[in-house]
């Protein structure tokens, strides 16, 4: 695999690290099966690309796209908390609604950004090639998001979200407003996804209505792969694990699709994803069996 392909995979992996962090909040901390991700990711891209195309500053457009993602997550939470719609169904309804909303925002199926300024072009030094600078800048974004999440979930509100996901009945008994915790957690989760969508649109040269298809699968794959690489109950290590999982996942995808002897093509992406996730799910059980046998052998 060439250096360009490697850096490209690293760039996409870093963007989807933000998606993985969002999925970690909803699926792992809140225990909320959130499919809104497939709509909030293209929502972030649509809002950001449309605003930049209309002359907005890329930083402001990225911030508004992040807020739009948070609003989408908040709406999913409201459907569940206030209207008592089942969590999975609420997220599906929001995902479906966002498809039409994204088309409305863009005014069509896509918005190109080929000749428009982005956060990458604004900050890029002349001495550094864009394919090298973009992964470096994205690494700063991801590191900042990880550290802020670690700090937030050590606060009282962050602990309330974690308690709500672990045991909502006990959390309510301790005076935690579990409904507010769900709303805040869902907003935060999809804000990260919306930010990822905004950065993806700027990185790839535009937004497209189909760019969100399979986003939740990629996010879950990153979480599962990360937990297999670095299993831990500590949140700081869990956030690091999902970041590493997203990067490793994209690198494996790039390796599989660029290996001529395997014969895979772009249309095999979903197949490769399914195989990788299956391996990641099976590895912990294999590890237990191997170490269990070794421990039993030593005992004898």
C-alpha positions as CSV (number, residue, x, y, z in Angstrom):
1,X,0.0,0.0,0.0
2,X,1.4,3.4,-1.0
3,X,2.1,6.3,1.4
4,X,-0.8,8.2,-0.1
5,X,-3.3,5.4,0.6
6,X,-1.9,5.0,4.1
7,X,-2.3,8.7,4.9
8,X,-5.7,8.7,3.3
9,X,-6.8,5.8,5.5
10,X,-5.4,7.5,8.6
11,X,-7.3,10.7,7.7
12,X,-10.7,8.9,7.3
13,X,-9.9,6.9,10.4
14,X,-9.4,10.0,12.5
15,X,-12.6,11.5,11.2
16,X,-14.6,8.4,12.1
17,X,-12.8,8.4,15.5
18,X,-15.2,11.3,16.4
19,X,-18.1,9.1,15.2
20,X,-16.8,6.2,17.4
21,X,-16.6,8.5,20.4
22,X,-20.2,9.5,19.8
23,X,-21.3,5.9,19.5
24,X,-19.4,5.1,22.7
25,X,-21.6,7.6,24.5
26,X,-24.9,6.4,23.2
27,X,-24.3,2.6,23.0
28,X,-21.9,2.0,25.8
29,X,-22.5,4.7,28.4
30,X,-26.2,5.3,27.9
31,X,-27.1,1.9,26.6
32,X,-29.2,3.7,23.9
33,X,-29.3,1.9,20.5
34,X,-29.0,5.1,18.5
35,X,-29.4,4.9,14.7
36,X,-29.7,8.7,14.4
37,X,-26.0,8.6,13.5
38,X,-26.8,7.6,9.9
39,X,-28.7,10.9,9.7
40,X,-26.7,13.3,11.9
41,X,-23.4,12.5,10.1
42,X,-24.7,13.7,6.7
43,X,-26.6,16.5,8.5
44,X,-23.3,17.9,9.8
45,X,-21.8,17.6,6.2
46,X,-24.9,19.2,4.6
47,X,-25.1,22.1,7.0
48,X,-21.4,22.8,6.8
49,X,-21.1,22.5,3.0
50,X,-24.2,24.6,2.4
51,X,-23.0,27.4,4.7
52,X,-19.5,27.5,3.3
53,X,-20.9,27.5,-0.3
54,X,-23.0,30.6,0.7
55,X,-19.9,32.4,1.9
56,X,-19.8,31.6,5.6
57,X,-16.5,31.3,7.5
58,X,-15.5,27.6,7.6
59,X,-15.0,27.7,11.4
60,X,-18.5,29.1,12.0
61,X,-20.0,26.7,9.5
62,X,-18.3,23.8,11.4
63,X,-19.6,25.0,14.7
64,X,-23.2,25.3,13.4
65,X,-22.9,21.8,11.9
66,X,-21.9,20.5,15.3
67,X,-24.8,22.3,16.9
68,X,-27.2,20.8,14.2
69,X,-25.9,17.3,15.1
70,X,-26.6,18.0,18.8
71,X,-30.1,19.1,17.9
72,X,-30.8,15.9,16.0
73,X,-29.6,13.8,19.0
74,X,-31.7,16.0,21.3
75,X,-34.8,15.4,19.2
76,X,-34.3,11.6,19.3
77,X,-34.0,11.9,23.1
78,X,-37.2,13.9,23.3
79,X,-39.1,11.3,21.3
80,X,-37.9,8.7,23.8
81,X,-38.1,10.6,27.1
82,X,-41.1,12.9,26.6
83,X,-43.2,10.9,24.1
84,X,-42.2,7.5,25.5
85,X,-41.3,6.1,22.1
86,X,-39.0,3.1,22.3
87,X,-35.3,4.1,22.0
88,X,-34.5,2.2,18.9
89,X,-37.8,3.2,17.1
90,X,-37.2,6.9,18.1
91,X,-33.8,6.9,16.5
92,X,-35.1,5.2,13.4
93,X,-37.8,7.8,13.0
94,X,-35.3,10.6,13.4
95,X,-32.9,9.0,10.9
96,X,-35.7,8.8,8.3
97,X,-36.7,12.4,8.9
98,X,-33.2,13.6,8.6
99,X,-32.9,12.2,5.1
100,X,-35.5,14.7,3.9
101,X,-34.2,17.4,6.1
102,X,-30.7,17.0,4.6
103,X,-32.1,17.2,1.0
104,X,-33.9,20.4,2.0
105,X,-30.8,21.9,3.5
106,X,-28.6,21.2,0.5
107,X,-31.3,21.9,-2.1
108,X,-30.3,18.8,-4.0
109,X,-28.4,15.5,-3.6
110,X,-25.0,17.1,-3.1
111,X,-23.0,20.4,-2.5
112,X,-19.5,20.6,-3.9
113,X,-16.7,22.4,-2.0
114,X,-13.8,21.9,-4.5
115,X,-13.0,25.6,-4.8
116,X,-14.3,26.8,-1.4
117,X,-12.2,27.5,1.7
118,X,-12.2,24.9,4.5
119,X,-10.7,24.7,7.9
120,X,-7.9,22.7,6.3
121,X,-7.0,25.2,3.6
122,X,-7.2,28.1,6.1
123,X,-4.7,26.5,8.4
124,X,-2.4,24.7,6.0
125,X,1.2,25.9,5.9
126,X,2.8,26.3,2.5
127,X,5.7,24.1,3.3
128,X,3.5,21.1,4.1
129,X,1.6,19.0,1.6
130,X,-2.2,18.8,2.2
131,X,-2.3,15.0,2.4
132,X,0.2,15.2,5.3
133,X,-1.3,18.3,7.0
134,X,-4.9,17.0,7.1
135,X,-4.2,13.9,9.3
136,X,-2.1,16.1,11.6
137,X,-4.9,18.7,12.1
138,X,-7.5,15.9,12.5
139,X,-5.3,14.3,15.2
140,X,-5.5,17.6,17.1
141,X,-9.3,17.7,16.8
142,X,-9.6,14.1,18.0
143,X,-7.1,14.5,20.9
144,X,-9.0,17.6,22.0
145,X,-12.4,15.8,21.8
146,X,-11.0,12.8,23.7
147,X,-9.5,14.9,26.5
148,X,-12.7,17.1,26.9
149,X,-14.9,14.0,27.1
150,X,-12.6,12.4,29.7
151,X,-12.8,15.7,31.7
152,X,-16.6,16.0,31.3
153,X,-17.5,12.4,32.3
154,X,-15.5,13.0,35.5
155,X,-17.9,15.8,36.5
156,X,-21.2,15.5,38.3
157,X,-23.2,15.7,35.0
158,X,-21.0,13.2,33.3
159,X,-21.3,10.8,36.1
160,X,-25.0,11.2,36.1
161,X,-25.1,10.1,32.4
162,X,-22.9,7.1,33.2
163,X,-25.1,6.1,36.1
164,X,-28.2,6.5,34.0
165,X,-26.8,4.0,31.5
166,X,-25.6,1.6,34.1
167,X,-28.7,1.4,36.3
168,X,-31.4,4.0,35.7
169,X,-33.6,2.8,38.6
170,X,-30.7,3.2,41.1
171,X,-29.7,6.6,39.5
172,X,-33.3,7.9,40.1
173,X,-33.1,6.6,43.6
174,X,-30.0,8.7,44.1
175,X,-31.8,11.9,42.8
176,X,-30.5,11.8,39.3
177,X,-32.8,13.2,36.6
178,X,-32.4,10.3,34.2
179,X,-34.5,12.0,31.5
180,X,-32.2,15.1,31.4
181,X,-29.2,12.8,31.4
182,X,-30.4,10.9,28.4
183,X,-31.1,14.2,26.5
184,X,-27.7,15.6,27.4
185,X,-25.9,12.4,26.4
186,X,-27.7,12.0,23.1
187,X,-27.0,15.7,22.2
188,X,-23.4,15.3,23.0
189,X,-23.1,12.0,21.1
190,X,-24.6,13.4,17.9
191,X,-22.7,16.7,18.3
192,X,-19.5,14.7,17.8
193,X,-21.1,12.9,14.8
194,X,-22.2,16.2,13.3
195,X,-18.6,17.5,13.8
196,X,-17.3,14.4,12.0
197,X,-19.7,14.9,9.1
198,X,-18.6,18.6,8.8
199,X,-14.9,17.6,8.7
200,X,-15.6,14.8,6.3
201,X,-17.4,17.1,3.9
202,X,-14.5,19.6,4.0
203,X,-11.9,16.8,3.6
204,X,-13.6,15.1,0.7
205,X,-14.6,18.2,-1.2
206,X,-18.3,18.3,-0.6
207,X,-21.3,16.7,1.0
208,X,-23.6,14.1,-0.5
209,X,-27.0,12.7,0.6
210,X,-25.6,9.2,0.7
211,X,-22.5,9.9,2.8
212,X,-24.2,8.7,5.9
213,X,-25.1,5.2,4.8
214,X,-23.5,2.7,7.1
215,X,-22.0,5.3,9.5
216,X,-23.5,3.5,12.5
217,X,-21.9,0.3,11.4
218,X,-18.5,1.9,11.1
219,X,-18.9,3.5,14.5
220,X,-19.9,0.2,16.1
221,X,-17.0,-1.6,14.3
222,X,-14.6,1.0,15.7
223,X,-15.9,0.6,19.2
224,X,-15.8,-3.2,19.0
225,X,-12.4,-3.4,17.4
226,X,-11.1,-0.8,20.0
227,X,-12.4,-2.8,22.9
228,X,-10.7,-5.9,21.6
229,X,-7.4,-4.1,21.2
230,X,-7.5,-2.3,24.6
231,X,-10.1,-3.8,26.9
232,X,-10.6,-1.6,30.0
233,X,-13.3,-0.3,32.3
234,X,-11.6,3.0,32.8
235,X,-13.2,5.7,30.6
236,X,-9.9,7.4,29.7
237,X,-8.7,4.1,28.2
238,X,-12.1,3.3,26.7
239,X,-12.1,6.6,24.7
240,X,-8.5,5.9,23.6
241,X,-9.5,2.4,22.6
242,X,-12.3,3.6,20.2
243,X,-10.0,6.1,18.6
244,X,-7.4,3.4,18.0
245,X,-10.3,1.1,16.8
246,X,-11.4,3.6,14.2
247,X,-7.9,4.1,12.9
248,X,-7.1,0.3,12.8
249,X,-10.5,-0.4,11.2
250,X,-9.8,2.0,8.3
251,X,-6.2,0.8,7.9
252,X,-7.5,-2.8,7.6
253,X,-10.1,-1.7,5.1
254,X,-7.5,0.1,3.0
255,X,-5.1,-2.9,3.2
256,X,-7.8,-5.3,2.1
257,X,-9.0,-3.2,-0.8
258,X,-5.5,-2.4,-2.0
259,X,-4.1,-5.9,-1.8
260,X,-4.1,-7.1,-5.4
261,X,-3.6,-10.8,-4.4
262,X,-6.9,-10.8,-2.4
263,X,-8.9,-9.4,-5.4
264,X,-11.3,-7.3,-3.4
265,X,-12.9,-4.2,-4.9
266,X,-14.7,-1.1,-3.6
267,X,-18.1,-2.9,-3.7
268,X,-16.7,-5.4,-1.2
269,X,-16.4,-2.8,1.5
270,X,-19.5,-4.0,3.5
271,X,-18.3,-7.6,3.3
272,X,-14.9,-6.6,4.7
273,X,-16.6,-4.6,7.4
274,X,-18.8,-7.6,8.4
275,X,-15.7,-9.9,8.5
276,X,-13.7,-7.5,10.6
277,X,-16.5,-7.0,13.1
278,X,-17.1,-10.7,13.3
279,X,-13.4,-11.3,14.1
280,X,-13.4,-8.5,16.7
281,X,-16.5,-10.1,18.4
282,X,-15.0,-13.6,18.4
283,X,-11.5,-12.5,19.7
284,X,-12.5,-11.9,23.3
285,X,-14.1,-15.3,23.6
286,X,-11.1,-17.0,22.0
287,X,-8.9,-15.1,24.4
288,X,-10.9,-16.3,27.4
289,X,-10.7,-19.9,26.2
290,X,-7.0,-19.8,25.5
291,X,-6.1,-18.1,28.8
292,X,-8.6,-20.3,30.6
293,X,-6.9,-23.5,29.3
294,X,-3.5,-22.1,30.2
295,X,-4.6,-21.3,33.7
296,X,-6.1,-24.7,34.1
297,X,-2.9,-26.4,32.9
298,X,-0.8,-24.4,35.3
299,X,-3.2,-25.3,38.2
300,X,-2.7,-29.0,37.4
